[in-house]
Amino acid sequence: MKEYEGKDVRNICIVGHGDCGKTTLAAAMLYTSGATNRLTSVDEGNTITDFDEEEVARKVSISTGVANAEWKGAKVNLLDTPGYNIFINEAKTAMSAADAALVVVDAVNGIEIQTEKGWGFASEFGLPKVIFANKMHKERASVEAVAEQAKEIFGVTAVSVQLPIGRESGFRGVVDLLTGNAYEYEMGGPGQGAETAVPDDLADQVEEMRTSLIEAVAETDEELMEEYFEEGTLEADKLVAGLRKAVAAGEVVPLLCGSALHNMGIDRLLDFLVDSTPSPADRGELPTEDGAVRVDDGEPLSLRVWKTASDAFAGRVNYFRVASGVLQNDASVYNHSKQSGEKFARISVAQGKTLEPVSAIHAGDIGVVAKLKDTGTGDSLGAKERHVAFSQVSLPPPSISYAIQPKTRQDEDRLGSTIARVLEEDPSLNFYRDPQTQEFLLAGNGQQHIDIVCSKLRKRYNVDVELRSPKIPYRETIRGQADVHGRHKKQTGGHGQFGDCKIRMAPLERGGEFEFADEIFGGAIPKTYIPAVEKGIREAAQRGYLAGYPVVDFKVTLYDGSYHDVDSSELAFKLAGSKAFKLAMAEARPALLEPIMKVEVVAPIEFSGDLMGDLNSRRGRIQGMEAKGATQLIHAHVPMAEMLTYANDLTSMTQGRGSFSMEQHAYDFVPGQLADKIVQAAKRTGGDGEDDE
């Protein structure tokens, strides 16, 4: 492949709700441009951007696929992102490498919840947006309805750049309102539309909508507005130039339409992306943590890694965007994030899983390199003498965790290193050991997300693991107050043991953890022994009182005591503090706390009643509801113990069309009968807080 300068590059992030046709659209653009010799299909599992074996098997995008189409002297980099909630973070990371967002909308289902998230990501990165109404060949498809929803949901007026010729199964082409020309297509053909006359029944509508387009562009520029008032129209070249400027500034959101499945309208879409979306050079600068870098080949080299993948043969593969300068093959580059040098050997551009070697990559373009030593996602690299640090992409925390257990000793030995490689690919995952339950937990955005990780471990790395629901990290606390006297006295043949303390215990606000107050005066307990009393209380609190769970949200005040000149010691006062703690817990109305999760459920509106009833049955408290088009968003607070099976149940209730996210919100009291069962179960397994002195 030849080299492209930044002015001839278009970095397009394709976003939209799951099953709106993003991957099919990317396949159609690649075929129409000649990058592939046939129209590939998600159903056949042969698309360029969905090549991972899990994506092929499940027929959904799991990670961002990268490909490029050469069109009209430009290189269009396509970043095909997942659209399902559990993988939506991939869209956000891809936005950091793009200059425009192509928002794909199913013209039948309209704007859906993940479309909104993709739109929000684009707004967060300040990217211009282009809407493509897909599936125009289907029954009830309506580009007008998409425009209405864009105004209602996004608060923008989507300006039509095209008008469909024919409706539903009769859809056969588009009228380009920029030129006034009509194009008709062969269904499933090569994608090159045949120019034809505008149908008579559309002539008036074309004139009206073309006038609306010219007015929308003219309103963004004073000179164009003056010309429009004087001439009553705009020359074609000025209209295109004005539209490009308005799109880049986010002042106009263009709306196009077509059918990716049947490869209709795709050449006009490619024309529009090349003619009317900004190049990296148009953006001028890219922000850094301490300023900005100019997108220019003449500037010192700087680049940012925005995605990392793992290949069985190539090892770690880093996808990067050159921000400034020109990256030459075999260049020595400094990693400012890791403070280490890297050798960029065999730099390439990606065409799906195929890496095509190039000799250089210019400012603004996207490239790939394999086998770097230390570099990972988010790292900033460049010339050593010019420090550069690009901002990290912030991702929400994982919503669900599973305990992970290796099946064999060999699996256990290899788990740590292999899961580290999986985490490199997917920053939205987390792998950690719960300090309370001591379980190894794998956290992700849903059960399917975790299942895919385990499948990768097994198929790619031959590491077999079992998943199970994690232990609930219950805690204990108190509802009342206590004033007790804890004494430890033990006489032996030699020196004895003597520690004596008086404490008051009182509850704290939720989240207060533990406070220790020293009100000893007059030397009732020597200062050297007071920390031992606190230590004894802390250690006893960690072992629990009711069921072996840590005790939290309480305050202990040490106000009196006594000591023996010979027999007192730190150990004796530590044991006295522990005994005082147990006596106080017995009086202070101990209670069990459970983690409460903040839950957001997204599903078609027809399932709302069943979903709310189910959440109520799980002891959930509905916090609010939002209707967005045909989608319902439900906010609720639900105990973690009730959410362990929710992923499967939600799939059943919504026929696979619902998704949810959750994060820990707070701790609250466990209802009495449930608390009794939990305590009894803990005692049967030896989990009570008693200890031997």
Salt bridges, closest charged atoms under 4 A:
GLU3 OE1 - HIS362 NE2 2.80
ASP8 OD2 - LYS7 NZ 3.05
GLU44 OE1 - ARG38 NH1 3.96
ASP52 OD2 - ARG460 NH2 3.26
GLU54 OE1 - ARG58 NE 2.98
GLU54 OE2 - LYS459 NZ 3.40
ASP99 OD1 - ARG283 NH1 2.85
ASP99 OD1 - ARG321 NH2 3.03
ASP106 OD2 - LYS135 NZ 3.29
GLU112 OE1 - HIS17 NE2 3.78
GLU116 OE1 - LYS628 NZ 3.35
GLU124 OE2 - LYS92 NZ 3.27
GLU144 OE2 - ARG167 NH2 2.65
ASP176 OD2 - ARG268 NH2 3.43
GLU184 OE2 - ARG172 NE 3.18
ASP221 OD2 - LYS245 NZ 3.33
GLU227 OE1 - LYS238 NZ 2.90
ASP271 OD1 - LYS72 NZ 3.81
ASP271 OD2 - ARG268 NH1 3.11
ASP275 OD2 - LYS72 NZ 2.86
ASP282 OD2 - ARG244 NH2 2.49
ASP296 OD2 - ARG294 NH1 3.18
ASP297 OD2 - HIS362 ND1 2.65
GLU299 OE2 - ARG294 NH2 2.91
GLU299 OE1 - ARG386 NH2 3.91
ASP365 OD1 - LYS75 NZ 2.98
ASP379 OD2 - LYS338 NZ 3.03
ASP413 OD1 - ARG409 NE 3.53
GLU424 OE2 - ARG316 NH2 2.65
GLU425 OE2 - ARG460 NH1 2.67
ASP426 OD2 - HIS449 NE2 2.61
GLU439 OE2 - ARG468 NH2 3.40
ASP464 OD2 - LYS407 NZ 3.93
ASP500 OD1 - HIS485 NE2 2.30
ASP500 OD1 - ARG487 NE 3.41
GLU513 OE2 - ARG475 NH1 3.47
GLU519 OE1 - ARG504 NH2 2.95
GLU534 OE2 - ARG538 NE 3.05
GLU539 OE1 - LYS574 NZ 3.03
ASP553 OD2 - ARG510 NH1 2.81
GLU594 OE2 - ARG619 NH1 2.64
GLU600 OE2 - HIS635 ND1 3.43
GLU606 OE2 - ARG657 NH1 3.27
ASP614 OD2 - ARG618 NE 2.72
GLU626 OE1 - LYS628 NZ 3.64
GLU626 OE2 - HIS635 NE2 2.73
GLU642 OE2 - ARG619 NE 3.08
ASP649 OD2 - ARG618 NH2 2.65
ASP668 OD2 - ARG621 NH2 3.53
ASP691 OD2 - ARG543 NH2 3.29
ASP691 OD1 - LYS582 NZ 2.11
GLU693 OE1 - HIS488 ND1 3.71
